């Protein structure tokens, strides 16, 4: 087929991409950029695909949850109607050779396995050869048990109905559908069948899988209905609107260069709806989710996986998050000192610089707990070799002295080794790096292969040497470029299944050695996948030093919190250039009222502005240190329940319609509401959820629930406490290790 015809058919299908995937290069000539977000939906639109649509129920065994589903064979067929070009999925006669060996409409197994009364596991297979559970499983905490008794099954003329105390799942025979309802019988969502196109001129795809024409490989596309006024949340650390309805997102780990685009350092294959259900796509393969973007009535899950392994959860947002984090794990509460201020810049290059910054913080009475050395502590900037440069005359003593003065120390590193790195040859010669199909390197750098136990042992040994010198925590930077298209990993899997898992394995390797060596579980990481929340903590990446960078960071924090992460931070003031003072002033109190607080970027030290700014910076840091009893108490509850410390209002107020609309304010724990100042000004519109009144933490003014224009207090931020709640505070200490816990005070608002 000619290049011109391929492009023409892509235009007919309405899916001509701006930048195409590597699989399309031969047809379009467009390059695929390394670590670029991969739009999996494009694979489903190729006219050379064979399309199999979920059609009818053949059988179902209620005692085991095992059924057989018939899939009808189709092809995409271009059609012209006057001046309109489009495509239809039309029946295709089996042309496979030899004909009798291949079914026209294959009958394949699916499974519905209750986990408990809220959660059901749905598995759909596209081959008679069903994949076994992965022995190298790292996403789930453990394989969940099947509890068939949690749902009662009944037979009807239309098919079967599974019912629990929290809802029901109907399995219709023909046209085959799965219909999900709540406990009151309200329909939440349903799978889409090809016959649903009968009532619309817009022909959209049903629940299907494809057999690709280029290699006969299979990919599956579960398709569900999207109801009027339905809102979707989750999918990871996304800077776009919290409500994902109307959006199309690629769940593909990448380095978007900052929290201001649809691409993500931390995509998570999980979402929930305001209608009372959530879906976790248990896969490591890339997924493109289309929530009413191509058709307003469809949620389309384009999965690069050949099997759809879905966990369906029912309940309120909190209940759904609880179910999800029970599957993929919850964190331990990070150590108390980690909730203090982290002072950083890119970069401190010498021991003298580190000591000077620490001394000035103490001399100027600015509470702080962590000094971070970024890319410059090696002999050559960015050249990670796990050794302090000659500019650190006595690193061990420096670390000890800083610890005595109330500072923990964090060090930067990354998992990529350039040919000039002294470890490059060792990693290649000993098979510790990811390989390509020919046994060489996928690209110039040697990339640590964390599926290889020997690599993990070597890597942890390098970190352990630093930890035993007195280092407290490691910055687990990058991790987004695990080889994808040309990566072959030690466990035998390719980058299709290992690229997205790379940050999870990377997070785990660093976290485990720090926990084992120091007895405290903590990292500072940028990339993530489902399961990474077990290894706190993560930050939002390289934010722009603009109002947009602050807005993107706020949205990212709320979105990752709605995706199962309890602890998260951001670069206060932005990363890219020296922050304008007015922006830095507004960002500081917001950053202090997140679970973890770090200033990082170019010239972040407050004394590089003026003395007034030093006083202001101190006041912002003192705000958090005074609240440390409240902060740490909330942190423990969030870790235990799988809830975010920085949370969207809808989590605690699901019955308040207004709470679902607010995206620029948040609850800091259960009792405090924070509305950052995203632009210069003295006041802003603030929505107060629920029915109770709220009290301004800075001014003492009281406000009823609903919308208000609220003036800031001394600090340019709106902070309120729900009336009747008690907030614990403590006198300010310069380090959390010096807090006098005998002087905790309680104030009822």
Legacy VTK file of the C-alpha trace (Angstrom):
# vtk DataFile Version 3.0
C-alpha trace
ASCII
DATASET POLYDATA
POINTS 749 float
0.000 0.000 0.000
1.426 3.386 -0.941
2.419 6.051 1.545
-0.119 8.455 -0.017
-2.987 5.991 0.393
-2.059 5.315 4.016
-2.096 9.006 4.837
-5.392 9.452 2.954
-7.058 6.657 4.917
-5.729 8.090 8.172
-7.374 11.392 7.268
-10.595 9.548 6.452
-10.509 8.032 9.898
-10.044 11.458 11.448
-6.931 10.367 13.295
-3.995 11.909 11.420
-1.540 12.648 14.250
0.761 15.610 14.610
3.629 13.314 15.605
3.228 9.649 14.832
4.499 6.584 16.628
7.464 4.516 15.569
5.185 1.796 14.226
3.976 4.247 11.575
7.368 5.536 10.456
7.471 3.386 7.361
4.154 4.793 6.213
4.502 8.449 7.146
8.213 9.108 7.451
7.626 11.018 10.714
10.329 10.405 13.340
9.629 9.025 16.776
11.497 10.950 19.479
13.100 9.060 22.343
10.901 8.982 25.452
8.187 10.852 23.576
4.699 10.064 24.753
3.327 7.235 22.594
-0.260 7.629 21.375
-1.442 4.008 21.305
-4.773 4.952 19.714
-3.017 5.431 16.384
-2.235 1.698 16.228
-5.973 0.948 16.275
-6.679 3.104 13.235
-4.547 1.334 10.660
-6.557 -0.002 7.703
-4.419 -3.169 7.675
-5.777 -4.250 11.073
-8.313 -7.021 11.504
-10.886 -5.900 14.068
-12.704 -8.280 16.426
-15.763 -6.794 18.155
-17.152 -8.225 21.395
-20.460 -9.581 20.181
-22.290 -12.232 22.230
-22.067 -14.343 25.366
-21.519 -18.036 24.622
-21.383 -19.343 28.187
-20.864 -18.284 31.796
-20.130 -20.355 34.905
-21.338 -18.432 37.932
-19.455 -20.679 40.354
-16.051 -19.750 38.907
-16.763 -16.443 37.175
-15.455 -17.888 33.910
-17.226 -17.201 30.628
-16.805 -17.417 26.871
-17.281 -14.416 24.629
-17.707 -14.479 20.857
-15.866 -11.810 18.884
-17.085 -10.955 15.365
-14.494 -10.369 12.644
-14.491 -6.933 10.962
-12.360 -4.504 9.040
-12.243 -0.724 8.808
-13.851 0.322 5.555
-13.636 3.810 4.086
-16.946 5.338 2.940
-17.840 8.495 1.036
-21.229 10.230 1.393
-21.445 13.379 -0.746
-18.717 15.574 0.732
-18.192 13.497 3.887
-15.484 10.884 4.150
-15.447 8.523 7.096
-15.077 4.892 7.998
-17.302 2.077 9.139
-16.355 -1.167 10.818
-17.805 -3.708 8.395
-18.000 -7.516 8.566
-15.006 -9.307 7.069
-15.016 -12.785 5.597
-12.270 -14.938 7.052
-9.434 -14.960 4.544
-6.890 -16.600 6.879
-5.194 -19.646 5.363
-5.856 -22.490 5.893
-9.444 -21.385 6.440
-10.735 -24.176 8.697
-7.856 -23.636 11.119
-9.016 -20.139 12.102
-12.448 -19.158 13.384
-14.472 -16.535 11.571
-15.704 -15.348 14.987
-13.361 -16.656 17.708
-14.773 -17.680 21.069
-12.414 -16.596 23.838
-12.446 -16.744 27.601
-13.148 -13.888 29.970
-13.294 -13.879 33.755
-15.248 -11.926 36.372
-13.585 -12.437 39.748
-14.976 -10.711 42.848
-12.279 -9.431 45.185
-14.746 -8.115 47.770
-18.170 -6.470 47.790
-16.792 -3.278 46.169
-14.171 -4.578 43.764
-14.428 -6.991 40.847
-11.606 -8.090 38.562
-12.498 -8.329 34.854
-10.107 -10.150 32.526
-10.560 -10.405 28.772
-8.269 -12.585 26.665
-7.579 -12.202 22.950
-5.997 -15.615 22.441
-6.757 -19.211 23.489
-3.254 -19.185 24.999
-3.951 -17.199 28.152
-0.949 -15.460 29.730
0.029 -16.697 33.166
0.324 -14.367 36.130
3.640 -12.579 35.810
6.171 -14.091 38.265
7.975 -10.731 38.194
4.866 -8.847 39.365
5.754 -5.502 40.947
2.574 -3.446 40.543
0.219 -5.339 42.847
1.131 -5.863 46.477
-0.030 -9.448 45.979
-2.396 -11.325 43.715
-5.829 -10.589 45.215
-7.858 -13.547 46.365
-11.086 -14.392 44.563
-14.170 -14.273 46.802
-17.112 -15.587 44.779
-19.323 -15.342 47.865
-19.018 -11.519 47.855
-21.466 -11.298 44.918
-24.672 -13.270 44.404
-25.320 -14.490 40.860
-28.773 -14.852 39.308
-29.866 -15.967 35.827
-32.367 -14.091 33.648
-33.582 -14.147 30.054
-31.022 -11.510 29.106
-28.078 -13.188 30.819
-26.650 -13.046 34.335
-26.572 -10.520 37.159
-23.966 -10.359 39.921
-25.156 -8.431 42.986
-23.443 -7.244 46.158
-24.320 -4.779 48.886
-22.655 -2.028 46.836
-24.060 -2.577 43.354
-24.640 -4.984 40.507
-23.025 -6.141 37.272
-25.277 -7.409 34.478
-23.833 -9.622 31.752
-26.162 -9.494 28.766
-26.063 -12.311 26.235
-26.796 -10.411 23.012
-25.872 -7.802 22.244
-23.112 -8.603 24.720
-22.774 -5.964 27.374
-21.556 -5.501 30.893
-23.797 -3.004 32.695
-22.637 -1.593 36.023
-25.181 -0.232 38.516
-25.002 1.128 42.040
-26.851 -0.315 45.020
-29.936 1.771 44.159
-30.117 0.377 40.627
-28.784 3.500 38.902
-26.719 2.697 35.824
-23.144 3.923 36.193
-21.606 2.754 32.921
-21.836 -0.029 30.345
-19.653 -1.527 27.658
-20.386 -0.355 24.125
-21.534 -2.762 21.398
-21.347 -2.263 17.651
-25.146 -1.996 17.528
-24.937 1.224 19.586
-23.929 2.908 16.333
-27.423 2.312 14.936
-28.741 5.402 16.703
-25.967 7.812 15.710
-24.383 8.981 12.482
-21.046 9.175 14.272
-19.714 5.635 13.977
-17.538 4.990 17.017
-15.762 1.832 17.984
-17.226 -0.736 20.395
-15.385 -2.976 22.873
-12.855 -4.716 20.583
-9.374 -6.007 19.966
-7.227 -5.761 16.862
-4.854 -8.090 15.075
-2.237 -5.751 13.666
-1.377 -6.108 10.032
2.311 -5.401 10.515
3.075 -8.309 12.862
-0.220 -10.101 13.714
0.169 -8.945 17.293
-2.953 -8.094 19.304
-4.030 -5.051 21.269
-7.300 -4.600 23.142
-9.622 -1.608 23.427
-12.231 -1.767 26.182
-14.928 0.818 25.487
-17.450 2.032 28.077
-20.233 4.568 27.979
-19.627 8.110 29.210
-22.815 9.617 30.626
-24.042 13.232 30.404
-22.396 15.408 33.094
-19.987 12.589 33.954
-16.648 13.742 35.328
-13.441 11.678 35.358
-10.462 12.031 37.703
-7.082 10.393 38.158
-4.633 9.127 35.494
-1.563 10.425 37.312
0.309 13.686 37.729
-1.411 15.671 35.002
-1.209 19.432 34.552
-4.411 19.570 32.513
-7.811 20.148 34.084
-8.546 17.738 36.940
-11.736 16.657 35.185
-10.450 14.425 32.390
-13.818 14.171 30.606
-13.227 15.514 27.100
-9.506 14.802 27.265
-7.227 12.268 25.629
-4.129 11.302 27.610
-1.192 9.025 26.935
-0.321 6.943 29.982
3.302 6.629 29.002
6.183 7.602 31.290
8.035 10.501 29.720
9.996 13.620 30.578
7.677 16.466 29.577
10.312 18.998 30.722
7.956 20.413 33.316
4.431 20.235 34.774
2.757 22.292 32.070
1.745 19.818 29.339
-0.574 16.788 28.983
2.430 14.439 29.138
3.509 13.101 32.502
6.471 12.041 34.601
3.963 9.964 36.584
1.102 8.546 34.507
-1.092 6.137 36.472
-3.511 3.682 34.771
-6.337 4.419 37.199
-9.354 6.710 37.107
-12.699 7.214 38.836
-15.992 8.843 37.963
-18.302 11.162 39.866
-20.990 8.526 39.203
-19.441 6.232 41.798
-17.107 3.810 40.046
-13.384 3.535 39.396
-11.224 1.504 37.017
-7.661 0.307 37.498
-5.980 -0.989 34.346
-3.520 -3.550 35.655
-0.867 -3.310 32.974
2.637 -2.014 32.421
2.095 -1.518 28.688
1.315 1.986 27.399
-2.331 3.033 27.390
-4.049 5.952 25.706
-7.265 6.958 27.438
-9.951 8.855 25.540
-12.664 10.176 27.841
-15.199 11.522 25.375
-12.530 13.236 23.303
-13.269 11.479 20.005
-16.916 10.809 20.867
-18.670 12.411 23.834
-20.495 9.208 24.757
-17.483 6.880 24.977
-14.588 6.135 27.299
-12.036 4.344 25.135
-9.074 2.553 26.691
-6.522 1.927 23.940
-4.222 -0.648 25.511
-0.943 -1.829 23.995
-1.511 -4.980 26.053
-3.139 -8.035 24.472
-5.121 -8.724 27.664
-7.460 -6.344 29.475
-6.987 -6.883 33.204
-9.341 -4.387 34.808
-10.328 -3.853 38.425
-13.760 -2.239 38.715
-14.452 -0.503 42.035
-17.686 0.963 43.435
-18.162 3.668 46.048
-17.316 7.242 46.969
-13.986 8.717 45.844
-12.419 7.917 49.224
-13.756 4.365 49.142
-12.481 3.859 45.591
-9.033 5.203 46.492
-9.034 2.869 49.467
-9.824 -0.100 47.219
-7.200 0.895 44.669
-4.397 1.470 47.181
-5.249 -1.817 48.893
-4.352 -3.459 45.567
-1.172 -1.545 44.725
-0.003 -0.632 48.214
0.233 2.277 50.610
3.317 4.018 51.979
4.800 4.008 55.420
4.789 7.455 56.969
8.054 9.182 55.981
10.342 10.309 58.823
9.393 13.480 60.682
12.429 15.437 59.501
11.361 15.002 55.876
8.329 17.235 56.509
10.627 20.166 57.286
12.129 22.542 54.731
14.505 21.177 52.074
16.992 23.833 50.896
18.356 23.221 47.407
19.510 24.760 44.174
21.091 23.492 40.985
23.722 23.130 42.279
25.994 23.387 45.320
29.427 22.346 44.033
31.612 22.400 47.132
31.675 21.521 50.802
32.167 25.198 51.586
28.978 26.112 49.711
26.978 23.508 51.587
28.347 24.575 54.948
27.813 28.259 54.132
24.162 27.740 53.200
23.550 25.735 56.368
25.246 28.403 58.506
23.266 31.247 56.986
19.996 29.387 57.519
20.814 28.971 61.188
22.227 32.502 61.582
19.094 33.972 60.023
16.833 31.716 62.135
15.165 30.082 59.129
13.842 26.640 60.152
15.220 23.944 57.849
15.894 20.186 58.003
17.537 19.186 54.724
20.439 20.434 52.606
20.369 18.975 49.099
23.379 18.672 46.812
22.220 18.391 43.214
24.228 17.567 40.065
27.486 19.209 41.143
28.826 17.031 43.970
30.715 14.772 41.542
34.150 15.543 40.104
32.423 16.356 36.806
29.012 18.011 36.929
26.250 15.504 36.039
28.774 12.639 35.781
27.275 10.293 38.358
29.955 8.105 39.948
28.742 8.064 43.574
31.885 9.808 44.866
32.303 13.291 46.301
34.630 15.502 44.269
37.904 16.965 45.500
35.876 20.078 46.407
34.637 18.144 49.429
37.718 17.908 51.609
36.099 15.692 54.240
32.605 14.682 53.180
32.047 12.328 56.099
32.857 15.047 58.599
30.673 17.554 56.716
27.735 15.159 56.851
28.308 14.600 60.573
28.583 18.315 61.311
25.428 19.085 59.365
23.579 16.363 61.249
24.683 17.841 64.591
23.335 21.186 63.431
19.929 19.677 62.663
20.376 19.039 58.924
19.896 15.819 56.989
21.643 15.577 53.635
20.212 14.574 50.254
22.275 13.699 47.156
21.261 13.705 43.497
21.982 10.891 41.042
20.516 9.256 37.937
20.525 5.791 36.308
22.124 6.685 32.954
25.893 6.398 32.403
27.569 8.174 29.490
30.592 6.611 27.731
32.850 9.025 29.654
31.608 7.754 33.009
34.158 5.552 34.767
31.472 2.889 35.349
30.414 2.670 31.702
32.652 -0.230 30.652
31.992 -2.146 33.865
28.220 -1.922 33.439
28.383 -3.017 29.797
30.924 -5.799 30.302
29.003 -7.293 33.208
25.566 -7.134 31.609
24.150 -4.636 34.115
22.681 -2.329 31.475
19.575 -2.725 29.323
20.402 -4.355 25.971
18.995 -4.156 22.470
17.923 -7.120 20.354
21.492 -7.654 19.175
22.907 -7.734 22.699
24.389 -4.240 22.457
23.167 -0.956 23.904
19.868 0.605 22.795
21.577 4.002 22.719
24.828 5.675 23.732
24.307 5.601 27.479
24.399 2.499 29.615
21.006 2.426 31.342
20.812 0.404 34.554
18.646 -2.702 34.140
16.658 -3.005 37.360
15.114 -6.307 36.245
18.579 -7.820 36.765
19.171 -8.722 40.453
22.908 -8.176 39.941
22.259 -4.634 38.749
20.087 -3.917 41.774
22.787 -5.308 44.079
25.507 -3.207 42.427
23.379 -0.052 42.466
22.331 -0.493 46.073
25.966 -1.081 46.997
26.923 2.301 45.547
24.157 4.042 47.495
24.909 2.127 50.675
28.474 3.431 50.652
27.118 6.991 50.687
24.458 6.230 53.274
27.052 4.787 55.641
29.007 8.026 55.357
25.969 9.840 56.739
23.776 10.665 53.727
20.088 10.535 54.681
18.217 10.398 51.377
18.832 10.026 47.645
17.209 12.070 44.893
15.990 9.400 42.461
15.982 11.656 39.423
15.028 10.838 35.827
13.895 7.257 35.124
11.642 8.278 32.236
13.927 6.945 29.474
13.944 3.234 30.196
14.553 1.837 26.672
11.215 1.292 24.967
11.132 0.314 21.313
14.591 -1.264 21.210
14.995 -2.334 24.826
15.435 -5.972 25.857
15.605 -6.458 29.618
17.258 -9.129 31.739
13.897 -10.706 32.622
13.269 -11.379 28.927
10.632 -8.708 28.428
10.913 -5.797 26.030
10.383 -2.113 26.595
6.708 -2.515 25.682
6.167 -3.904 29.182
9.249 -2.541 30.966
9.423 1.121 29.931
6.566 2.179 32.217
7.784 -0.142 34.976
11.270 1.352 34.916
10.571 4.115 37.462
8.748 1.710 39.775
11.727 -0.665 39.847
14.104 2.308 40.181
12.075 3.821 43.045
11.991 0.461 44.837
15.717 -0.229 44.514
16.668 3.119 46.065
13.965 3.055 48.729
14.820 -0.463 49.879
18.528 0.234 50.449
17.812 3.495 52.294
15.247 1.749 54.496
17.612 -1.157 55.138
20.644 1.024 55.876
19.159 4.013 57.693
15.980 2.446 59.040
13.918 5.226 57.432
11.901 4.795 54.254
12.267 7.821 52.003
13.453 8.863 48.547
12.958 12.017 46.453
11.789 10.823 43.035
10.460 12.337 39.808
9.125 9.432 37.711
6.519 6.857 38.744
3.968 4.231 37.699
1.205 2.467 39.606
2.744 1.082 42.803
5.351 3.832 43.184
3.317 5.431 45.960
4.695 2.667 48.219
8.056 4.428 47.993
7.593 8.049 49.064
8.165 10.653 48.129
7.743 12.222 44.686
7.907 15.765 43.392
6.434 17.476 40.358
9.550 18.026 38.252
11.027 21.085 36.602
8.347 23.762 36.926
8.502 26.998 34.949
9.212 30.146 36.970
5.875 31.622 35.928
2.283 31.755 37.127
1.615 28.921 34.684
4.324 26.839 36.323
2.661 27.387 39.690
-0.774 26.498 38.303
0.607 23.351 36.645
2.276 22.315 39.882
-0.953 22.794 41.838
-2.957 20.735 39.344
-0.283 18.043 39.252
-0.315 17.768 43.034
-4.085 17.419 43.153
-4.191 14.970 40.236
-1.482 12.664 41.606
-3.302 12.753 44.942
-6.450 11.547 43.174
-4.322 8.746 41.725
-3.296 7.118 45.007
-0.233 9.113 46.155
-0.235 10.396 49.731
2.989 12.432 49.677
4.100 14.881 46.995
6.100 18.072 46.620
7.080 20.688 44.031
9.881 23.134 43.272
8.833 26.194 45.280
9.277 29.271 43.127
9.836 27.247 39.974
12.994 25.664 38.612
14.091 27.147 35.305
15.347 30.656 36.149
15.710 32.757 39.266
12.144 33.197 40.441
10.641 36.699 40.261
10.189 37.865 43.831
6.432 38.395 43.543
5.992 34.826 42.237
8.323 33.402 44.882
6.342 35.214 47.603
3.058 33.654 46.470
4.534 30.192 45.887
6.247 29.938 49.275
3.167 29.610 51.518
1.571 27.198 49.031
4.728 25.089 49.005
4.910 25.086 52.774
1.337 23.790 52.930
2.026 20.635 50.943
3.183 17.443 52.578
6.835 18.145 51.759
8.470 21.483 51.039
11.564 22.111 48.919
12.970 25.236 47.294
14.979 24.211 44.235
16.135 25.906 41.081
18.382 28.851 40.276
19.495 31.079 43.190
16.794 30.024 45.628
18.447 31.336 48.806
16.347 34.160 50.289
19.358 36.351 51.110
19.993 36.690 47.360
16.926 38.974 47.271
16.993 41.357 50.270
16.566 41.386 54.044
12.819 41.930 53.822
12.549 38.794 51.749
14.665 36.897 54.281
12.177 37.902 56.989
9.291 36.846 54.751
10.916 33.518 53.858
11.463 32.836 57.572
7.812 33.565 58.333
6.671 31.091 55.658
8.945 28.350 56.974
7.818 29.037 60.535
4.220 28.594 59.390
4.878 24.937 58.645
7.113 24.239 61.622
4.483 25.678 63.941
1.922 23.339 62.343
4.176 20.282 62.543
1.988 18.381 65.077
-0.984 18.758 62.726
1.113 17.932 59.643
2.603 14.745 61.073
-0.684 13.540 62.542
-2.403 13.993 59.167
0.491 12.279 57.404
0.032 9.157 59.501
-3.683 9.017 58.734
-3.108 9.523 55.007
-0.504 6.759 54.861
-2.787 4.347 56.694
-5.800 5.071 54.467
-4.113 5.675 51.102
-5.320 9.288 50.953
-3.413 12.393 49.797
-2.386 15.121 52.216
-3.002 17.695 49.472
-6.445 16.707 48.299
-9.134 17.998 45.989
-12.280 19.125 47.801
-14.348 16.382 46.162
-12.641 13.680 48.232
-14.065 14.914 51.518
-17.222 16.500 50.084
-18.505 14.117 47.377
-22.116 15.160 48.019
-21.367 18.846 47.374
-21.671 19.464 43.595
-19.544 22.582 43.883
-16.632 20.649 45.357
-16.279 18.698 42.089
-15.775 21.934 40.145
-12.940 23.491 42.158
-9.417 22.929 40.819
-7.322 25.755 42.295
-7.712 25.179 46.028
-7.377 22.113 48.214
-7.677 20.543 51.615
-4.410 20.178 53.513
-5.337 17.128 55.532
-8.889 16.931 56.854
-9.251 20.230 58.674
-7.504 22.974 56.683
-8.384 24.513 53.327
-5.747 26.339 51.261
-6.359 28.658 48.308
-3.016 29.746 46.766
-2.638 33.096 45.028
-1.928 32.148 41.417
-1.683 35.800 40.360
-0.718 39.017 42.100
-3.476 40.549 44.175
-4.818 40.964 47.693
-7.844 38.685 47.448
-9.334 35.832 45.443
-12.567 33.919 44.960
-12.718 30.908 47.260
-15.304 28.137 47.415
-15.965 26.741 50.901
-17.524 23.258 50.691
-20.067 21.516 52.843
-22.550 23.168 55.164
-20.331 24.275 58.048
-18.628 27.625 58.482
-14.891 28.168 58.012
-12.511 30.363 60.029
-9.582 32.253 58.491
-6.370 30.902 60.048
-4.590 34.244 59.625
-7.308 36.803 60.408
-9.872 34.916 62.480
-12.747 35.993 60.226
-15.577 33.513 59.820
-17.209 32.575 56.508
-20.241 30.485 55.674
-20.112 27.715 53.086
-20.228 28.779 49.436
-18.399 31.367 47.336
-16.571 34.312 48.902
-14.020 36.883 47.831
-11.490 36.546 50.636
-8.603 38.872 51.375
-5.271 37.353 52.302
-3.750 37.832 55.715
-0.068 38.609 56.308
0.934 35.877 53.892
-0.425 35.956 50.309
-2.505 32.819 50.642
-5.955 32.003 51.983
-5.889 29.448 54.805
-9.088 28.395 56.553
-10.016 25.887 59.235
-13.394 24.190 59.395
-15.319 25.653 62.313
-15.343 23.414 65.365
-12.067 21.681 64.464
-8.980 21.741 66.653
-5.529 22.462 65.230
-2.396 21.449 67.119
0.646 23.720 67.008
4.040 23.866 68.684
6.619 26.628 69.264
8.897 27.048 66.263
12.138 25.054 66.316
14.978 25.457 63.836
14.882 21.736 63.087
12.221 19.101 63.674
14.689 17.214 65.887
14.557 20.099 68.350
10.769 20.393 68.569
9.582 20.410 72.175
6.659 18.002 71.994
5.763 18.798 75.610
4.640 22.248 74.467
2.032 21.235 71.928
-0.987 23.559 72.064
-4.508 22.981 70.778
-6.793 25.686 69.426
-10.420 25.117 68.565
-11.765 27.233 65.703
LINES 1 750
749 0 1 2 3 4 5 6 7 8 9 10 11 12 13 14 15 16 17 18 19 20 21 22 23 24 25 26 27 28 29 30 31 32 33 34 35 36 37 38 39 40 41 42 43 44 45 46 47 48 49 50 51 52 53 54 55 56 57 58 59 60 61 62 63 64 65 66 67 68 69 70 71 72 73 74 75 76 77 78 79 80 81 82 83 84 85 86 87 88 89 90 91 92 93 94 95 96 97 98 99 100 101 102 103 104 105 106 107 108 109 110 111 112 113 114 115 116 117 118 119 120 121 122 123 124 125 126 127 128 129 130 131 132 133 134 135 136 137 138 139 140 141 142 143 144 145 146 147 148 149 150 151 152 153 154 155 156 157 158 159 160 161 162 163 164 165 166 167 168 169 170 171 172 173 174 175 176 177 178 179 180 181 182 183 184 185 186 187 188 189 190 191 192 193 194 195 196 197 198 199 200 201 202 203 204 205 206 207 208 209 210 211 212 213 214 215 216 217 218 219 220 221 222 223 224 225 226 227 228 229 230 231 232 233 234 235 236 237 238 239 240 241 242 243 244 245 246 247 248 249 250 251 252 253 254 255 256 257 258 259 260 261 262 263 264 265 266 267 268 269 270 271 272 273 274 275 276 277 278 279 280 281 282 283 284 285 286 287 288 289 290 291 292 293 294 295 296 297 298 299 300 301 302 303 304 305 306 307 308 309 310 311 312 313 314 315 316 317 318 319 320 321 322 323 324 325 326 327 328 329 330 331 332 333 334 335 336 337 338 339 340 341 342 343 344 345 346 347 348 349 350 351 352 353 354 355 356 357 358 359 360 361 362 363 364 365 366 367 368 369 370 371 372 373 374 375 376 377 378 379 380 381 382 383 384 385 386 387 388 389 390 391 392 393 394 395 396 397 398 399 400 401 402 403 404 405 406 407 408 409 410 411 412 413 414 415 416 417 418 419 420 421 422 423 424 425 426 427 428 429 430 431 432 433 434 435 436 437 438 439 440 441 442 443 444 445 446 447 448 449 450 451 452 453 454 455 456 457 458 459 460 461 462 463 464 465 466 467 468 469 470 471 472 473 474 475 476 477 478 479 480 481 482 483 484 485 486 487 488 489 490 491 492 493 494 495 496 497 498 499 500 501 502 503 504 505 506 507 508 509 510 511 512 513 514 515 516 517 518 519 520 521 522 523 524 525 526 527 528 529 530 531 532 533 534 535 536 537 538 539 540 541 542 543 544 545 546 547 548 549 550 551 552 553 554 555 556 557 558 559 560 561 562 563 564 565 566 567 568 569 570 571 572 573 574 575 576 577 578 579 580 581 582 583 584 585 586 587 588 589 590 591 592 593 594 595 596 597 598 599 600 601 602 603 604 605 606 607 608 609 610 611 612 613 614 615 616 617 618 619 620 621 622 623 624 625 626 627 628 629 630 631 632 633 634 635 636 637 638 639 640 641 642 643 644 645 646 647 648 649 650 651 652 653 654 655 656 657 658 659 660 661 662 663 664 665 666 667 668 669 670 671 672 673 674 675 676 677 678 679 680 681 682 683 684 685 686 687 688 689 690 691 692 693 694 695 696 697 698 699 700 701 702 703 704 705 706 707 708 709 710 711 712 713 714 715 716 717 718 719 720 721 722 723 724 725 726 727 728 729 730 731 732 733 734 735 736 737 738 739 740 741 742 743 744 745 746 747 748
